[in-house]
Amino acid sequence: EEIYKKIIQSVRKLNIPIIDINAEIFEKHKNPLSLFQDHYGRFNEKSYQLVAKTIFQKIQEYEQKK
């Protein structure tokens, strides 16, 4: 958790666009464990759809700000 926060902070300080999937999907989801197919941390079909949709939306937002 601490390393994750440091990485996110460092990337933001460098003004590098970042899509924080953890913050955008998993922290907001009512039951984030339901987005994994097993205890090894592999995404299931629904989570892949959410990740793809989020990435697409964030890229569109970034392109509009240019």
C-alpha positions as CSV (number, residue, x, y, z in Angstrom):
1,E,0.0,0.0,0.0
2,E,2.7,2.5,0.9
3,I,4.8,1.7,-2.2
4,Y,1.7,2.1,-4.3
5,K,1.0,5.5,-2.9
6,K,4.6,6.6,-3.4
7,I,4.6,5.5,-7.0
8,I,1.3,7.3,-7.8
9,Q,2.7,10.5,-6.1
10,S,6.0,10.3,-8.0
11,V,4.2,9.9,-11.4
12,R,1.9,12.8,-10.6
13,K,4.8,15.0,-9.6
14,L,6.4,14.3,-13.0
15,N,3.1,15.3,-14.7
16,I,2.9,12.0,-16.4
17,P,-0.7,11.0,-17.3
18,I,-1.7,8.1,-15.2
19,I,-4.8,5.9,-15.1
20,D,-5.1,4.5,-11.5
21,I,-7.2,1.4,-12.1
22,N,-7.2,0.7,-8.4
23,A,-8.7,4.1,-7.5
24,E,-11.0,4.2,-10.6
25,I,-12.5,0.7,-10.3
26,F,-11.6,-1.4,-7.3
27,E,-11.8,1.3,-4.5
28,K,-15.2,2.4,-5.9
29,H,-16.7,-1.1,-6.4
30,K,-19.2,-2.4,-3.8
31,N,-17.6,-5.8,-3.8
32,P,-14.1,-5.6,-5.4
33,L,-13.4,-9.3,-4.7
34,S,-16.1,-10.2,-7.2
35,L,-13.9,-8.8,-9.9
36,F,-11.4,-11.6,-9.6
37,Q,-11.8,-15.1,-10.8
38,D,-9.6,-16.7,-8.1
39,H,-7.4,-16.1,-5.1
40,Y,-4.4,-15.6,-7.4
41,G,-5.6,-12.2,-8.4
42,R,-6.6,-12.9,-12.0
43,F,-9.3,-10.6,-13.3
44,N,-12.6,-12.1,-14.5
45,E,-14.5,-11.1,-17.6
46,K,-16.4,-8.2,-15.9
47,S,-13.2,-6.7,-14.5
48,Y,-11.5,-6.8,-17.9
49,Q,-14.5,-5.0,-19.4
50,L,-14.4,-2.3,-16.6
51,V,-10.7,-1.8,-17.1
52,A,-11.0,-1.5,-20.8
53,K,-13.9,1.0,-20.5
54,T,-12.1,3.0,-17.9
55,I,-8.9,3.2,-20.0
56,F,-10.8,4.2,-23.1
57,Q,-12.7,7.0,-21.1
58,K,-9.6,8.3,-19.5
59,I,-7.7,8.5,-22.8
60,Q,-10.6,10.4,-24.3
61,E,-10.7,12.8,-21.3
62,Y,-6.9,13.4,-21.7
63,E,-7.2,14.0,-25.4
64,Q,-9.9,16.6,-24.9
65,K,-7.8,18.5,-22.4
66,K,-5.0,18.9,-24.9
